[in-house]
């Protein structure tokens, strides 16, 4: 790797620092979580610990249900980069969010009261690295 900065690199950096343009921060916009009763909501759990992922999913299910959102797309990833293969004391399946998060939801009776169905996402929504949660109407 070349560690020397070129004059162009320095100029680009100065332009960036002096720029008044705002840079879109997807993390901040995702955290605002505006819930409206239309369509669906998507959450991405990549990089989350199991505990954090379960908390996020639980919170989103409750919020989406109360906002009368019909579908929640949960992106977990496929677990291909998970380091669990090297640990003989950890289940390869149950430590990966792809398997663990749906099991957490199914074992939580309060959450299941809000859910019609949980199924694997379509290919354009993440395929086997995501799943859909179809929520009941608030009136149901």
N, CA, C and O atoms as a DFTB+ gen file, in Angstrom:
560 C
 N C O
     1  1       0.842      -1.188       0.000
     2  2       0.000       0.000       0.000
     3  2       0.882       1.246       0.000
     4  3       1.836       1.340       0.772
     5  1       0.565       2.174      -0.848
     6  2       1.308       3.424      -0.953
     7  2       0.831       4.367       0.137
     8  3      -0.345       4.730       0.160
     9  1       1.701       4.768       1.030
    10  2       1.317       5.621       2.152
    11  2       1.589       7.102       1.899
    12  3       1.311       7.936       2.761
    13  1       2.123       7.433       0.740
    14  2       2.409       8.827       0.437
    15  2       1.192       9.474      -0.197
    16  3       0.516       8.875      -1.034
    17  1       0.924      10.704       0.213
    18  2      -0.187      11.466      -0.351
    19  2       0.316      12.282      -1.531
    20  3       1.381      12.896      -1.465
    21  1      -0.439      12.284      -2.585
    22  2      -0.084      13.080      -3.751
    23  2      -0.613      14.502      -3.558
    24  3      -1.394      14.769      -2.645
    25  1      -0.184      15.385      -4.413
    26  2      -0.694      16.759      -4.377
    27  2      -2.193      16.772      -4.650
    28  3      -2.929      17.568      -4.067
    29  1      -2.642      15.886      -5.539
    30  2      -4.075      15.793      -5.828
    31  2      -4.851      15.357      -4.581
    32  3      -5.922      15.893      -4.299
    33  1      -4.309      14.378      -3.829
    34  2      -4.953      13.929      -2.585
    35  2      -5.098      15.092      -1.603
    36  3      -6.154      15.276      -0.998
    37  1      -4.043      15.862      -1.456
    38  2      -4.059      17.001      -0.535
    39  2      -5.079      18.050      -0.980
    40  3      -5.815      18.604      -0.164
    41  1      -5.108      18.310      -2.280
    42  2      -6.054      19.292      -2.809
    43  2      -7.499      18.815      -2.608
    44  3      -8.364      19.589      -2.198
    45  1      -7.750      17.517      -2.905
    46  2      -9.096      16.959      -2.691
    47  2      -9.508      17.056      -1.231
    48  3     -10.657      17.376      -0.928
    49  1      -8.583      16.785      -0.333
    50  2      -8.880      16.851       1.103
    51  2      -9.199      18.285       1.522
    52  3     -10.147      18.507       2.275
    53  1      -8.444      19.235       1.059
    54  2      -8.707      20.638       1.383
    55  2     -10.067      21.074       0.846
    56  3     -10.812      21.776       1.531
    57  1     -10.389      20.662      -0.370
    58  2     -11.698      20.983      -0.943
    59  2     -12.823      20.367      -0.115
    60  3     -13.858      20.993       0.113
    61  1     -12.607      19.148       0.323
    62  2     -13.609      18.470       1.151
    63  2     -13.829      19.208       2.466
    64  3     -14.969      19.443       2.867
    65  1     -12.756      19.569       3.127
    66  2     -12.853      20.253       4.421
    67  2     -13.509      21.623       4.279
    68  3     -14.308      22.020       5.128
    69  1     -13.181      22.337       3.227
    70  2     -13.698      23.690       3.037
    71  2     -15.083      23.731       2.402
    72  3     -15.695      24.795       2.313
    73  1     -15.566      22.609       1.973
    74  2     -16.864      22.552       1.296
    75  2     -18.004      22.819       2.272
    76  3     -17.968      22.370       3.418
    77  1     -18.990      23.534       1.822
    78  2     -20.188      23.807       2.624
    79  2     -21.272      22.768       2.374
    80  3     -22.306      22.770       3.042
    81  1     -21.035      21.876       1.409
    82  2     -22.017      20.845       1.077
    83  2     -22.199      19.883       2.237
    84  3     -21.248      19.513       2.924
    85  1     -23.426      19.496       2.430
    86  2     -23.726      18.510       3.459
    87  2     -23.576      17.116       2.865
    88  3     -23.926      16.876       1.709
    89  1     -23.059      16.220       3.663
    90  2     -22.889      14.840       3.236
    91  2     -23.992      14.012       3.864
    92  3     -24.243      14.092       5.066
    93  1     -24.644      13.217       3.037
    94  2     -25.721      12.364       3.509
    95  2     -25.166      11.325       4.474
    96  3     -24.222      10.608       4.143
    97  1     -25.741      11.243       5.649
    98  2     -25.329      10.263       6.643
    99  2     -26.457       9.256       6.808
   100  3     -27.445       9.541       7.484
   101  1     -26.323       8.084       6.200
   102  2     -27.391       7.090       6.242
   103  2     -27.650       6.593       7.653
   104  3     -28.775       6.211       7.975
   105  1     -26.626       6.592       8.502
   106  2     -26.821       6.132       9.868
   107  2     -27.734       7.070      10.641
   108  3     -28.595       6.611      11.393
   109  1     -27.564       8.362      10.472
   110  2     -28.433       9.311      11.171
   111  2     -29.850       9.264      10.643
   112  3     -30.804       9.317      11.419
   113  1     -30.000       9.165       9.329
   114  2     -31.346       9.141       8.772
   115  2     -32.063       7.851       9.142
   116  3     -33.276       7.861       9.353
   117  1     -31.340       6.743       9.226
   118  2     -31.958       5.467       9.611
   119  2     -32.410       5.513      11.068
   120  3     -33.431       4.921      11.417
   121  1     -31.661       6.207      11.917
   122  2     -32.001       6.263      13.334
   123  2     -33.216       7.125      13.633
   124  3     -33.788       7.015      14.717
   125  1     -33.626       7.979      12.702
   126  2     -34.789       8.825      12.952
   127  2     -36.076       8.017      12.970
   128  3     -37.033       8.372      13.658
   129  1     -36.094       6.919      12.202
   130  2     -37.206       5.968      12.218
   131  2     -38.575       6.625      12.220
   132  3     -39.297       6.575      13.216
   133  1     -38.919       7.224      11.130
   134  2     -40.266       7.736      10.999
   135  2     -41.159       6.588      10.573
   136  3     -40.861       5.887       9.607
   137  1     -42.218       6.402      11.270
   138  2     -43.135       5.303      10.998
   139  2     -44.451       5.876      10.512
   140  3     -45.113       6.633      11.221
   141  1     -44.819       5.513       9.311
   142  2     -46.120       5.900       8.812
   143  2     -46.829       4.629       8.378
   144  3     -46.183       3.618       8.102
   145  1     -48.121       4.670       8.319
   146  2     -48.903       3.476       8.061
   147  2     -48.910       3.022       6.618
   148  3     -49.878       2.392       6.191
   149  1     -47.893       3.307       5.862
   150  2     -47.878       2.933       4.456
   151  2     -46.790       1.895       4.202
   152  3     -45.690       1.979       4.748
   153  1     -47.115       0.934       3.378
   154  2     -46.127       0.006       2.848
   155  2     -45.339      -0.787       3.859
   156  3     -45.890      -1.490       4.706
   157  1     -44.017      -0.651       3.744
   158  2     -43.144      -1.469       4.564
   159  2     -41.981      -0.663       5.105
   160  3     -41.739       0.470       4.691
   161  1     -41.279      -1.263       6.023
   162  2     -40.098      -0.668       6.638
   163  2     -38.990      -1.703       6.548
   164  3     -39.251      -2.900       6.676
   165  1     -37.762      -1.262       6.331
   166  2     -36.620      -2.162       6.245
   167  2     -35.608      -1.803       7.320
   168  3     -35.299      -0.631       7.537
   169  1     -35.097      -2.831       7.988
   170  2     -34.006      -2.613       8.940
   171  2     -32.855      -3.547       8.572
   172  3     -33.071      -4.679       8.136
   173  1     -31.654      -3.064       8.750
   174  2     -30.449      -3.817       8.415
   175  2     -29.681      -4.104       9.694
   176  3     -29.270      -3.178      10.393
   177  1     -29.484      -5.373      10.004
   178  2     -28.831      -5.783      11.243
   179  2     -27.369      -6.167      11.055
   180  3     -26.736      -6.657      11.990
   181  1     -26.822      -5.953       9.857
   182  2     -25.409      -6.281       9.620
   183  2     -24.540      -5.653      10.707
   184  3     -24.689      -4.474      11.028
   185  1     -23.652      -6.434      11.260
   186  2     -22.703      -5.924      12.252
   187  2     -23.249      -5.828      13.659
   188  3     -22.514      -5.454      14.572
   189  1     -24.511      -6.153      13.864
   190  2     -25.100      -6.079      15.206
   191  2     -24.803      -7.352      15.982
   192  3     -24.717      -8.438      15.407
   193  1     -24.648      -7.209      17.283
   194  2     -24.549      -8.396      18.132
   195  2     -25.933      -9.016      18.221
   196  3     -26.925      -8.366      17.891
   197  1     -26.012     -10.258      18.659
   198  2     -27.302     -10.932      18.769
   199  2     -28.216     -10.182      19.734
   200  3     -29.399      -9.994      19.448
   201  1     -27.688      -9.764      20.848
   202  2     -28.495      -9.045      21.837
   203  2     -29.038      -7.737      21.266
   204  3     -30.216      -7.421      21.433
   205  1     -28.186      -6.991      20.601
   206  2     -28.602      -5.724      19.992
   207  2     -29.616      -5.961      18.883
   208  3     -30.614      -5.247      18.785
   209  1     -29.362      -6.958      18.054
   210  2     -30.272      -7.269      16.944
   211  2     -31.662      -7.620      17.461
   212  3     -32.663      -7.146      16.924
   213  1     -31.729      -8.446      18.497
   214  2     -33.023      -8.825      19.069
   215  2     -33.760      -7.609      19.634
   216  3     -34.977      -7.491      19.488
   217  1     -33.031      -6.727      20.266
   218  2     -33.635      -5.507      20.823
   219  2     -34.178      -4.611      19.701
   220  3     -35.292      -4.094      19.792
   221  1     -33.377      -4.436      18.647
   222  2     -33.786      -3.598      17.512
   223  2     -35.035      -4.166      16.850
   224  3     -35.987      -3.434      16.579
   225  1     -35.029      -5.468      16.591
   226  2     -36.164      -6.104      15.919
   227  2     -37.419      -5.993      16.773
   228  3     -38.490      -5.668      16.261
   229  1     -37.299      -6.254      18.041
   230  2     -38.449      -6.171      18.949
   231  2     -39.052      -4.771      18.935
   232  3     -40.268      -4.606      18.840
   233  1     -38.191      -3.774      19.032
   234  2     -38.634      -2.378      19.025
   235  2     -39.324      -2.024      17.704
   236  3     -40.374      -1.381      17.703
   237  1     -38.738      -2.440      16.589
   238  2     -39.321      -2.132      15.285
   239  2     -40.657      -2.838      15.074
   240  3     -41.580      -2.249      14.512
   241  1     -40.773      -4.063      15.507
   242  2     -42.046      -4.770      15.361
   243  2     -43.145      -4.016      16.100
   244  3     -44.234      -3.819      15.562
   245  1     -42.868      -3.599      17.315
   246  2     -43.870      -2.874      18.114
   247  2     -44.229      -1.542      17.472
   248  3     -45.406      -1.191      17.383
   249  1     -43.221      -0.799      17.026
   250  2     -43.480       0.510      16.410
   251  2     -44.240       0.368      15.090
   252  3     -45.190       1.107      14.831
   253  1     -43.821      -0.569      14.275
   254  2     -44.488      -0.774      12.983
   255  2     -45.926      -1.219      13.186
   256  3     -46.819      -0.782      12.461
   257  1     -46.155      -2.070      14.150
   258  2     -47.504      -2.535      14.424
   259  2     -48.397      -1.379      14.858
   260  3     -49.518      -1.242      14.369
   261  1     -47.908      -0.552      15.768
   262  2     -48.725       0.566      16.235
   263  2     -48.929       1.624      15.157
   264  3     -49.901       2.377      15.208
   265  1     -48.021       1.689      14.180
   266  2     -48.156       2.634      13.069
   267  2     -48.905       2.010      11.892
   268  3     -49.043       2.634      10.840
   269  1     -49.383       0.789      12.071
   270  2     -50.156       0.059      11.068
   271  2     -49.365      -0.198       9.778
   272  3     -49.930      -0.193       8.684
   273  1     -48.062      -0.421       9.919
   274  2     -47.227      -0.827       8.789
   275  2     -47.432      -2.324       8.605
   276  3     -47.432      -3.086       9.572
   277  1     -47.603      -2.730       7.373
   278  2     -47.977      -4.121       7.083
   279  2     -46.799      -5.083       7.027
   280  3     -46.942      -6.263       7.345
   281  1     -45.625      -4.577       6.619
   282  2     -44.499      -5.488       6.394
   283  2     -43.207      -4.872       6.891
   284  3     -42.942      -3.689       6.675
   285  1     -42.407      -5.688       7.560
   286  2     -41.095      -5.292       8.035
   287  2     -40.075      -6.232       7.391
   288  3     -40.134      -7.446       7.588
   289  1     -39.145      -5.670       6.625
   290  2     -38.081      -6.456       6.000
   291  2     -36.863      -6.362       6.914
   292  3     -36.371      -5.269       7.198
   293  1     -36.385      -7.513       7.369
   294  2     -35.249      -7.570       8.282
   295  2     -34.072      -8.191       7.534
   296  3     -34.114      -9.355       7.137
   297  1     -33.027      -7.395       7.351
   298  2     -31.827      -7.866       6.672
   299  2     -30.830      -8.302       7.741
   300  3     -30.372      -7.498       8.553
   301  1     -30.508      -9.586       7.723
   302  2     -29.575     -10.142       8.708
   303  2     -28.221     -10.453       8.092
   304  3     -27.215     -10.516       8.798
   305  1     -28.192     -10.645       6.803
   306  2     -27.000     -11.169       6.148
   307  2     -27.078     -12.685       6.143
   308  3     -27.958     -13.273       6.772
   309  1     -26.173     -13.301       5.443
   310  2     -26.197     -14.765       5.307
   311  2     -25.292     -15.462       6.308
   312  3     -25.299     -16.689       6.397
   313  1     -24.510     -14.693       7.066
   314  2     -23.618     -15.295       8.048
   315  2     -22.335     -15.821       7.447
   316  3     -21.628     -16.600       8.087
   317  1     -22.021     -15.414       6.236
   318  2     -20.823     -15.927       5.568
   319  2     -19.534     -15.414       6.203
   320  3     -18.493     -16.063       6.097
   321  1     -19.590     -14.277       6.851
   322  2     -18.386     -13.705       7.466
   323  2     -18.363     -13.899       8.979
   324  3     -17.509     -13.345       9.670
   325  1     -19.286     -14.671       9.477
   326  2     -19.348     -14.937      10.905
   327  2     -18.137     -15.761      11.329
   328  3     -17.717     -16.670      10.613
   329  1     -17.584     -15.445      12.480
   330  2     -16.402     -16.150      12.972
   331  2     -16.743     -17.369      13.822
   332  3     -15.872     -17.885      14.522
   333  1     -17.951     -17.827      13.782
   334  2     -18.362     -18.929      14.645
   335  2     -17.816     -20.276      14.204
   336  3     -17.808     -21.217      14.998
   337  1     -17.358     -20.400      12.962
   338  2     -16.854     -21.679      12.484
   339  2     -15.638     -22.146      13.281
   340  3     -15.401     -23.348      13.403
   341  1     -14.871     -21.211      13.820
   342  2     -13.639     -21.547      14.526
   343  2     -13.848     -21.830      16.007
   344  3     -12.903     -22.233      16.685
   345  1     -15.030     -21.638      16.521
   346  2     -15.300     -21.824      17.948
   347  2     -16.123     -23.098      18.155
   348  3     -17.302     -23.130      17.801
   349  1     -15.527     -24.135      18.715
   350  2     -16.254     -25.400      18.866
   351  2     -17.371     -25.336      19.905
   352  3     -18.199     -26.244      19.973
   353  1     -17.407     -24.285      20.707
   354  2     -18.410     -24.166      21.766
   355  2     -19.623     -23.348      21.352
   356  3     -20.553     -23.169      22.139
   357  1     -19.616     -22.855      20.128
   358  2     -20.706     -22.022      19.636
   359  2     -21.387     -22.718      18.470
   360  3     -20.726     -23.222      17.562
   361  1     -22.709     -22.742      18.501
   362  2     -23.467     -23.336      17.406
   363  2     -23.310     -22.474      16.162
   364  3     -23.489     -21.257      16.216
   365  1     -22.978     -23.101      15.049
   366  2     -22.810     -22.352      13.796
   367  2     -24.134     -21.758      13.334
   368  3     -24.160     -20.668      12.763
   369  1     -25.229     -22.463      13.577
   370  2     -26.529     -21.983      13.130
   371  2     -27.119     -20.958      14.090
   372  3     -27.572     -19.897      13.660
   373  1     -27.118     -21.259      15.364
   374  2     -27.830     -20.401      16.312
   375  2     -27.095     -19.112      16.650
   376  3     -27.692     -18.196      17.216
   377  1     -25.827     -19.025      16.319
   378  2     -25.117     -17.779      16.600
   379  2     -25.236     -16.788      15.449
   380  3     -24.945     -15.604      15.619
   381  1     -25.655     -17.253      14.297
   382  2     -25.799     -16.379      13.134
   383  2     -27.166     -15.701      13.206
   384  3     -28.174     -16.360      13.459
   385  1     -27.199     -14.391      12.985
   386  2     -28.442     -13.625      13.076
   387  2     -29.535     -14.197      12.191
   388  3     -30.713     -14.167      12.547
   389  1     -29.146     -14.711      11.048
   390  2     -30.100     -15.267      10.087
   391  2     -31.026     -16.295      10.748
   392  3     -32.214     -16.353      10.432
   393  1     -30.489     -17.094      11.653
   394  2     -31.269     -18.122      12.330
   395  2     -31.767     -17.672      13.703
   396  3     -32.888     -17.986      14.102
   397  1     -30.928     -16.939      14.411
   398  2     -31.225     -16.596      15.798
   399  2     -32.336     -15.564      15.961
   400  3     -33.162     -15.683      16.866
   401  1     -32.364     -14.560      15.100
   402  2     -33.371     -13.502      15.249
   403  2     -34.790     -14.041      15.022
   404  3     -35.678     -13.744      15.821
   405  1     -35.032     -14.822      13.964
   406  2     -36.385     -15.388      13.823
   407  2     -36.770     -16.292      14.998
   408  3     -37.929     -16.305      15.412
   409  1     -35.812     -17.044      15.535
   410  2     -36.104     -17.902      16.693
   411  2     -36.462     -17.058      17.909
   412  3     -37.362     -17.412      18.671
   413  1     -35.755     -15.938      18.092
   414  2     -36.071     -15.025      19.195
   415  2     -37.504     -14.513      19.063
   416  3     -38.253     -14.483      20.039
   417  1     -37.874     -14.112      17.855
   418  2     -39.227     -13.586      17.623
   419  2     -40.271     -14.665      17.900
   420  3     -41.254     -14.419      18.599
   421  1     -40.057     -15.851      17.353
   422  2     -41.033     -16.933      17.513
   423  2     -41.189     -17.364      18.964
   424  3     -42.249     -17.852      19.354
   425  1     -40.152     -17.192      19.758
   426  2     -40.230     -17.589      21.171
   427  2     -40.804     -16.485      22.063
   428  3     -41.004     -16.697      23.259
   429  1     -41.071     -15.305      21.485
   430  2     -41.610     -14.182      22.250
   431  2     -43.109     -14.055      21.950
   432  3     -43.500     -13.565      20.891
   433  1     -43.933     -14.500      22.890
   434  2     -45.386     -14.529      22.655
   435  2     -45.977     -13.134      22.458
   436  3     -46.938     -12.984      21.703
   437  1     -45.433     -12.120      23.109
   438  2     -45.945     -10.754      22.926
   439  2     -45.715     -10.265      21.498
   440  3     -46.579      -9.609      20.915
   441  1     -44.554     -10.583      20.940
   442  2     -44.276     -10.183      19.561
   443  2     -45.126     -10.982      18.582
   444  3     -45.632     -10.435      17.602
   445  1     -45.280     -12.271      18.846
   446  2     -46.045     -13.124      17.935
   447  2     -47.515     -12.723      17.871
   448  3     -48.185     -13.017      16.880
   449  1     -48.020     -12.075      18.880
   450  2     -49.408     -11.590      18.856
   451  2     -49.589     -10.488      17.814
   452  3     -50.705     -10.234      17.361
   453  1     -48.499      -9.840      17.438
   454  2     -48.547      -8.744      16.466
   455  2     -48.274      -9.206      15.034
   456  3     -48.422      -8.432      14.089
   457  1     -47.875     -10.468      14.880
   458  2     -47.369     -10.963      13.605
   459  2     -48.321     -11.971      12.968
   460  3     -48.828     -12.878      13.628
   461  1     -48.548     -11.787      11.667
   462  2     -49.313     -12.764      10.884
   463  2     -48.416     -13.910      10.449
   464  3     -48.741     -15.085      10.618
   465  1     -47.255     -13.525       9.873
   466  2     -46.393     -14.522       9.250
   467  2     -44.958     -14.021       9.167
   468  3     -44.711     -12.823       9.025
   469  1     -44.014     -14.958       9.257
   470  2     -42.591     -14.670       9.045
   471  2     -42.123     -15.599       7.937
   472  3     -42.307     -16.814       8.013
   473  1     -41.509     -15.015       6.895
   474  2     -40.993     -15.872       5.829
   475  2     -39.781     -15.243       5.163
   476  3     -39.562     -14.035       5.263
   477  1     -38.996     -16.070       4.482
   478  2     -37.789     -15.603       3.812
   479  2     -38.142     -14.530       2.788
   480  3     -39.175     -14.604       2.122
   481  1     -37.278     -13.543       2.674
   482  2     -37.502     -12.423       1.754
   483  2     -37.318     -12.861       0.303
   484  3     -36.637     -13.844       0.011
   485  1     -37.938     -12.108      -0.590
   486  2     -37.735     -12.306      -2.023
   487  2     -36.298     -11.953      -2.369
   488  3     -35.617     -11.271      -1.603
   489  1     -35.843     -12.413      -3.509
   490  2     -34.465     -12.180      -3.931
   491  2     -34.139     -10.679      -3.989
   492  3     -33.035     -10.279      -3.619
   493  1     -35.073      -9.856      -4.443
   494  2     -34.824      -8.408      -4.559
   495  2     -34.839      -7.694      -3.205
   496  3     -34.509      -6.511      -3.133
   497  1     -35.213      -8.389      -2.144
   498  2     -35.226      -7.811      -0.796
   499  2     -34.093      -8.363       0.070
   500  3     -33.974      -7.992       1.238
   501  1     -33.279      -9.226      -0.475
   502  2     -32.174      -9.788       0.284
   503  2     -32.122     -11.299       0.262
   504  3     -31.161     -11.890       0.754
   505  1     -33.129     -11.933      -0.294
   506  2     -33.147     -13.389      -0.429
   507  2     -32.910     -14.110       0.873
   508  3     -33.568     -13.825       1.873
   509  1     -31.968     -15.050       0.874
   510  2     -31.722     -15.849       2.073
   511  2     -30.984     -15.078       3.161
   512  3     -30.773     -15.607       4.252
   513  1     -30.591     -13.842       2.884
   514  2     -29.944     -12.999       3.889
   515  2     -30.918     -12.042       4.545
   516  3     -30.509     -11.100       5.223
   517  1     -32.215     -12.284       4.344
   518  2     -33.237     -11.405       4.923
   519  2     -34.525     -12.198       5.115
   520  3     -34.698     -13.280       4.554
   521  1     -35.411     -11.642       5.908
   522  2     -36.731     -12.245       6.050
   523  2     -37.769     -11.148       6.228
   524  3     -37.458     -10.036       6.655
   525  1     -39.007     -11.486       5.891
   526  2     -40.119     -10.545       6.003
   527  2     -40.985     -10.911       7.198
   528  3     -41.228     -12.083       7.483
   529  1     -41.437      -9.883       7.878
   530  2     -42.404     -10.056       8.950
   531  2     -43.669      -9.344       8.504
   532  3     -43.672      -8.129       8.303
   533  1     -44.738     -10.104       8.351
   534  2     -46.025      -9.529       7.976
   535  2     -46.815      -9.309       9.256
   536  3     -47.069     -10.239      10.022
   537  1     -47.193      -8.064       9.465
   538  2     -47.855      -7.683      10.722
   539  2     -49.367      -7.684      10.598
   540  3     -49.921      -7.428       9.529
   541  1     -50.020      -7.976      11.708
   542  2     -51.485      -7.932      11.761
   543  2     -51.915      -6.470      11.787
   544  3     -51.147      -5.585      12.166
   545  1     -53.153      -6.238      11.378
   546  2     -53.713      -4.904      11.540
   547  2     -53.891      -4.646      13.026
   548  3     -54.112      -5.574      13.805
   549  1     -53.796      -3.411      13.406
   550  2     -53.963      -3.055      14.818
   551  2     -55.320      -3.518      15.336
   552  3     -55.460      -3.869      16.508
   553  1     -56.318      -3.516      14.454
   554  2     -57.699      -3.879      14.844
   555  2     -57.879      -5.376      14.992
   556  3     -58.832      -5.822      15.631
   557  1     -56.958      -6.181      14.399
   558  2     -57.110      -7.652      14.447
   559  2     -56.899      -8.190      15.845
   560  3     -56.990      -9.399      16.061
